[in-house]
Amino acid sequence: MIPRTLTAKLLALAEQYPVVMLTGPRQSGKTTLVRAAFPHWPYVSLEEPDIRQFALDDPRGFLDNYPQSVILDEAQRVPALFSYIQAIVDRRPEARFILTGSANFLLMEQVSQSLAGRTAVLHLLPFSLAELARGGFAFDRYETLIFQGQYPRLYDRRLAPTDFYPSYIQTYVERDVRLLKNIGDLDAFIRFVQLCAGRIGQLLNYTSLANDAGISPNTARAWLSILEASYIVYRLRPWHRNFNKRLIKAPKLYFYDTGLACSLLGIREASQVITHYLKGALFENFVINEFVKGYFHRGERRFPFFWRDKQGHEIDCVLEEGDAILPVEIKAGKTLSSSYFDDLRYWLRLAGLPEDRGVVIYGGDQSLTTRWGRLLSWRALAKPEEVWHEPTG
């Protein structure tokens, strides 16, 4: 098993809370993580029809089998259990439950109704580059990693992306989408997801997306909410400090995994990424995903920001840590160009910060400190602390 960054936070919260809920995309490694972290706890999968029926028919009798602790996988399949778990932890504070599931909306709905104040919530995403590096996986170029994606099963089972992702999409549509919302035309929904993949890194225009998909803007918003609730896509919000400038207020759209996006775009091999018209957007998506995983796997459900004004000046990613702010530009090119730093220097002047405090993450292999700011290879994301390292002088 490749060690997961989230393990330490999971173990700590299980000491502090009677219930810990672990959610994330289907097949992101949730079951593997909790079984490795709590090897002596009973494990029960509510996906198994007979077990689920027992829990539905006699929830009190079902839970009586686990007086001390239990891992309940796919807990949202039996929502009636949540009220009984509430009664147990109120009566016996020493009781411990780990709940896992991939339908974030359904899980959070049950927690807010029955387990508010008693539950810690964690989110596990596919492997980060740091986790893959710890597991001994190396990549000759970033295009290979973008195409491969970072779902655990691709690595522990050595599956081909062209086999894994079509099956993943089909399973997702047949199980999670039907569970979250009654969608009549599933083919139309898949076309909608494919259209979303074609808009990676773009400002989200609901009307344009709806028109291209042949649905109403309200339906487009509802379907996007489904994709977010099941960890397929997320929306990156614009940074909130305006520097007295007129700013773009629309969010940008990204996928939690670039391999899934490549499959939806019809990319069949890594070499196609090199010449694909969305290569820059896919690289940007990959880099921002690493920052998102950095937050999530630390136990924080938050996202970076982007910044863009009406004149076209843009910062791809703005990171915040307390009072510290770090602007990051993302360039898929593999050769240094001083123009990479133009928007960074403009933004830093507006922010009143030194003009060499920006970071460019690019597609090359060598990291450098230049007079314009730091140029970091995409490989530096395997050591996230390097991104925040301040230059001296």
C-alpha positions in Angstrom: 0.0 0.0 0.0 1.3 3.5 -0.9 1.1 5.5 2.4 -1.6 8.2 2.2 -0.9 11.7 3.6 -4.4 11.8 5.2 -3.6 8.9 7.5 -2.2 11.0 10.3 -5.2 13.3 10.4 -7.6 10.3 10.2 -6.0 8.6 13.2 -5.9 11.9 15.2 -9.6 12.7 14.6 -10.7 9.1 15.4 -9.3 9.7 18.9 -11.2 13.0 19.3 -14.6 12.3 17.6 -17.0 9.3 18.1 -17.7 9.4 14.3 -15.3 10.1 11.5 -16.7 10.3 8.0 -14.4 9.7 5.1 -15.7 10.7 1.7 -14.2 11.1 -1.8 -14.5 9.9 -5.3 -15.4 6.3 -6.0 -12.2 4.2 -6.0 -10.0 6.9 -4.5 -8.7 4.4 -1.9 -11.1 5.1 1.0 -11.6 1.4 2.0 -7.9 0.6 1.7 -7.0 3.6 3.9 -9.5 2.9 6.7 -8.7 -0.8 6.8 -5.0 -0.2 7.0 -5.4 2.6 9.6 -7.7 0.5 11.8 -6.7 -3.2 11.1 -8.4 -4.6 14.2 -11.8 -2.9 13.7 -14.7 -4.9 12.2 -15.3 -3.9 8.6 -18.8 -4.0 7.0 -19.6 -3.1 3.4 -23.2 -1.9 3.0 -22.9 -2.5 -0.7 -23.5 -6.2 -0.1 -27.2 -6.8 -0.6 -27.8 -9.2 2.4 -25.8 -7.0 4.8 -27.6 -3.9 3.6 -31.0 -5.6 4.0 -30.2 -6.7 7.5 -29.2 -3.1 8.4 -32.4 -1.8 6.8 -34.7 -4.3 8.4 -33.2 -4.2 11.9 -30.8 -1.3 12.3 -30.7 -1.6 16.1 -29.9 -5.4 16.0 -27.4 -4.7 13.2 -25.4 -2.2 15.2 -25.6 -4.3 18.4 -23.1 -6.6 16.7 -20.4 -3.8 17.0 -20.5 -2.5 20.5 -17.0 -0.9 20.5 -16.1 0.1 17.0 -16.9 -0.5 13.3 -16.0 0.6 9.8 -19.2 1.1 7.7 -18.4 1.3 4.0 -20.8 3.1 1.7 -22.8 4.3 4.7 -25.2 6.4 2.7 -26.8 3.2 1.4 -28.6 2.9 4.7 -29.5 6.4 5.9 -31.6 5.1 8.8 -28.4 4.0 10.6 -27.4 7.6 11.2 -30.1 8.3 13.8 -29.3 5.0 15.6 -25.5 5.9 15.6 -26.4 9.3 17.1 -28.2 7.5 20.0 -25.3 5.1 20.6 -22.6 7.8 20.7 -24.7 10.0 23.0 -25.3 7.0 25.3 -21.7 5.6 25.1 -19.1 8.3 24.2 -16.4 5.6 24.0 -18.1 4.0 20.9 -16.3 4.7 17.6 -17.6 4.6 14.0 -15.8 5.2 10.8 -18.2 5.9 7.9 -17.1 6.0 4.3 -18.9 6.8 1.1 -18.6 8.4 -2.4 -21.9 10.3 -2.5 -20.8 13.4 -0.7 -24.2 15.2 -0.9 -26.1 12.2 0.7 -23.6 11.7 3.4 -23.5 15.4 4.4 -27.2 15.6 4.4 -27.4 12.7 6.9 -24.6 14.1 9.0 -26.3 17.5 9.2 -29.6 15.9 10.2 -28.4 13.3 12.7 -24.7 13.6 13.6 -23.9 17.3 13.6 -21.3 18.1 16.3 -20.4 14.5 16.7 -18.7 13.9 13.4 -15.4 14.9 11.8 -15.4 14.9 8.0 -12.4 14.1 5.8 -12.0 13.9 2.1 -9.7 11.5 0.2 -8.8 12.3 -3.4 -6.8 10.2 -5.8 -3.0 10.0 -5.3 -1.0 13.2 -5.1 2.3 13.4 -6.9 4.0 13.3 -3.5 2.3 10.1 -2.6 3.2 8.5 -5.9 6.8 9.5 -5.4 6.8 7.9 -2.0 5.4 4.8 -3.6 8.3 4.6 -6.1 6.4 5.8 -9.2 8.3 8.2 -11.5 7.3 9.7 -14.8 9.5 10.6 -17.7 7.2 13.6 -18.7 4.2 15.3 -17.3 2.0 14.3 -20.3 2.3 10.7 -19.2 1.0 11.6 -15.7 -1.8 13.7 -17.1 -3.0 10.9 -19.4 -2.6 8.2 -16.7 -4.4 10.1 -14.0 -3.9 9.3 -10.3 -6.6 6.9 -9.2 -5.0 4.2 -7.0 -6.3 1.2 -9.0 -4.3 2.3 -12.0 -1.1 1.8 -10.0 -1.8 -1.2 -7.7 -3.5 -3.2 -10.5 -1.4 -1.8 -13.3 -4.5 -1.1 -15.3 -4.5 0.8 -18.6 -6.3 4.1 -18.5 -8.1 3.2 -21.7 -9.6 0.3 -19.9 -10.1 1.9 -16.5 -11.8 5.2 -17.2 -14.6 4.1 -19.6 -15.7 1.5 -17.0 -15.4 4.1 -14.3 -17.6 6.5 -16.1 -20.2 3.8 -16.8 -20.2 2.7 -13.2 -20.4 6.3 -12.0 -23.4 7.0 -14.2 -25.2 3.8 -13.4 -24.7 4.0 -9.6 -23.9 7.5 -8.3 -25.9 9.6 -10.7 -29.1 7.4 -10.3 -28.6 7.6 -6.5 -28.2 11.4 -6.5 -30.9 12.4 -9.0 -33.4 10.8 -11.3 -32.0 11.7 -14.8 -34.1 10.3 -17.6 -31.6 10.7 -20.5 -28.3 9.3 -19.3 -26.7 9.7 -22.7 -27.4 13.4 -22.6 -25.8 13.5 -19.2 -22.6 11.9 -20.4 -22.5 14.3 -23.4 -22.8 17.1 -20.8 -19.8 15.7 -18.8 -17.8 15.5 -22.1 -18.6 19.2 -22.8 -17.4 20.1 -19.3 -14.1 18.3 -20.1 -13.8 20.6 -23.1 -14.1 23.6 -20.8 -11.3 22.9 -18.4 -9.7 26.0 -17.1 -12.3 28.3 -18.7 -14.6 30.7 -17.1 -17.9 29.0 -16.5 -20.8 30.3 -18.7 -23.9 28.3 -17.8 -25.9 29.5 -20.7 -23.3 28.6 -23.3 -22.8 25.2 -21.7 -26.5 24.6 -21.5 -27.0 25.6 -25.2 -24.2 23.3 -26.4 -25.7 20.4 -24.3 -29.2 21.1 -25.5 -30.6 21.6 -22.0 -31.8 24.5 -19.9 -29.4 26.7 -17.8 -31.1 25.5 -14.7 -30.6 21.9 -15.7 -26.9 22.7 -16.4 -26.6 24.1 -12.9 -28.3 21.0 -11.4 -26.1 18.6 -13.3 -22.9 20.5 -12.4 -24.0 20.2 -8.7 -24.2 16.4 -9.2 -20.7 16.3 -10.7 -19.4 18.3 -7.8 -21.2 16.2 -5.2 -19.6 13.0 -6.6 -16.1 14.5 -7.0 -15.9 14.6 -10.7 -15.5 18.4 -11.1 -15.0 21.5 -8.9 -15.4 25.2 -9.4 -12.4 27.5 -8.7 -13.6 30.8 -7.3 -12.0 34.2 -8.1 -9.8 35.8 -5.4 -11.8 38.2 -3.3 -9.5 41.1 -2.9 -10.0 43.6 -5.7 -7.1 46.2 -5.6 -9.8 48.7 -6.8 -10.0 46.9 -10.1 -13.0 45.5 -12.0 -12.7 41.8 -11.7 -14.1 38.7 -13.3 -16.6 37.1 -10.9 -17.4 33.8 -12.8 -15.7 30.6 -11.5 -13.5 28.4 -13.5 -14.1 24.7 -14.1 -11.7 21.8 -13.3 -11.7 18.0 -13.0 -10.5 16.3 -9.9 -8.5 13.9 -12.1 -6.9 14.7 -15.4 -6.9 11.0 -16.6 -10.7 11.0 -16.4 -10.8 14.3 -18.3 -8.5 12.8 -21.0 -10.8 9.8 -21.4 -13.8 12.1 -21.8 -11.9 14.1 -24.4 -11.2 11.0 -26.4 -7.4 11.0 -25.8 -6.2 7.4 -26.2 -2.5 7.7 -25.5 -0.1 10.0 -23.7 1.5 11.2 -27.0 -1.8 12.8 -27.9 -1.6 15.1 -24.9 1.6 16.7 -26.4 -0.3 18.2 -29.4 -3.8 18.4 -27.9 -5.4 21.9 -28.0 -6.2 21.6 -24.3 -2.6 20.6 -23.3 -2.1 23.9 -21.4 -5.5 23.6 -19.7 -4.8 20.0 -18.7 -1.4 20.9 -17.3 -3.0 23.8 -15.3 -5.7 21.4 -14.0 -3.0 18.9 -12.9 -1.0 21.6 -11.0 -4.1 23.0 -9.3 -5.2 19.5 -8.3 -2.0 19.1 -6.4 -2.7 22.1 -4.3 -6.3 21.0 -3.8 -5.0 17.6 -2.6 -2.6 19.4 -0.3 -5.5 21.1 1.5 -7.9 18.1 1.5 -5.3 15.5 2.7 -4.4 17.9 5.5 -8.0 17.7 6.7 -9.0 21.1 5.2 -11.8 21.2 2.6 -10.8 24.3 0.8 -9.5 25.4 -2.6 -7.1 27.9 -4.1 -8.3 30.9 -6.0 -7.6 32.5 -9.3 -7.5 36.2 -10.2 -8.5 37.9 -13.4 -9.4 41.5 -14.2 -11.5 42.9 -17.1 -8.3 44.0 -18.9 -7.2 40.3 -19.2 -4.5 40.2 -16.6 -4.7 36.8 -14.9 -3.1 34.8 -12.1 -3.8 31.1 -12.5 -3.7 30.2 -8.9 -3.6 32.2 -5.6 -2.7 30.3 -2.5 -3.4 31.5 1.0 -1.9 30.3 4.3 -3.0 32.5 7.1 -1.9 36.0 6.2 0.6 34.8 3.6 -0.4 35.0 0.0 1.4 33.3 -2.9 0.5 34.0 -6.6 1.3 31.1 -8.9 1.4 31.1 -12.7 1.2 27.8 -14.5 2.8 27.3 -17.9 2.9 24.0 -19.9 6.0 25.1 -21.8 9.3 23.5 -21.1 11.7 26.4 -21.8 12.1 29.4 -19.6 10.7 32.7 -20.9 10.7 36.0 -19.0 7.1 36.6 -20.3 6.0 33.8 -17.9 6.4 36.4 -15.1 4.6 39.3 -16.7 1.2 38.9 -15.0 2.9 38.0 -11.7 4.8 41.2 -11.6 1.7 43.2 -12.5 -0.3 41.5 -9.7 2.5 41.9 -7.1 2.8 45.6 -7.8 -1.0 45.9 -7.2 -0.6 43.9 -4.0 2.3 46.0 -2.8 4.5 42.9 -2.6 8.1 42.5 -3.8 8.2 41.7 -7.5 10.3 38.5 -7.1 7.8 36.8 -4.7 5.8 35.1 -7.5 6.2 31.5 -8.6 5.9 30.0 -12.0 5.3 26.2 -12.3 6.2 25.1 -15.7 6.6 21.9 -17.8 10.4 21.8 -17.7 12.6 19.6 -15.4 14.9 22.2 -13.8 13.9 24.6 -11.0 15.6 28.0 -11.0 15.6 31.3 -9.0 15.5 34.2 -11.5 15.5 37.9 -11.1 11.8 37.9 -11.9 10.9 35.2 -9.4 11.1 31.5 -8.9 10.7 29.0 -11.7 9.7 25.6 -10.4 9.5 22.4 -12.3 6.3 20.4 -12.1 8.4 17.8 -10.4 8.7 20.1 -7.4 5.1 19.4 -6.6 6.3 16.0 -5.2 7.7 18.2 -2.3 4.9 20.8 -1.8 6.9 22.6 0.9 9.2 23.8 -1.9 6.4 25.9 -3.5 6.1 28.0 -0.3 9.9 28.4 0.2 10.7 32.1 0.2 13.7 33.4 -1.7 16.4 35.0 0.3 17.6 38.6 -0.1 
